[in-house]
């Protein structure tokens, strides 16, 4: 899972995207507890199944998605989303993934890239760096790498082809 998230995020080595790093931190902690703890086997099995039981009501999910869509251009903290969902961060990530089919970070990244794609073609007066900033990317290189990974072309070519 950690490798999937890093690769899907299109992050350059040494990147410091706080939302993804927070999500990865919790996944790593969960992995370490499951793999190396001295929990009794029945408690360990219950802990492993907690993700399958973690449920997010459709109302809370709508509130979380509404918050992401309203704030996608700003830094979003995983704790803020978990608070909206009334869950711990770890349970929230698993419940969100169970219901939406992707992690909160990947959902946010996909939304930012979709909005950036729209802006590249509709707001030609803006530079690519400005669009990256307006859609919540902390750097132009992170934006370009993530954009290329999803759209299989550079932002400039995408704009020129539209």
Secondary structure, DSSP 4 states (H G I P E B T S, - for coil): -HHHHHHHHTPPTT---HHHHHHHHHHHHHHHHHHH----HHHHHHHHHHHHH----HHHHHHHHHHHHHHTTS---HHHHHHHHTS-HHHHHHHHHHHHSS-HHHHHHHHHHHHHHHHHHH-TTS-HHHHHHHTT-S-HHHHHHHHHHHHSS-HHHHHHH-
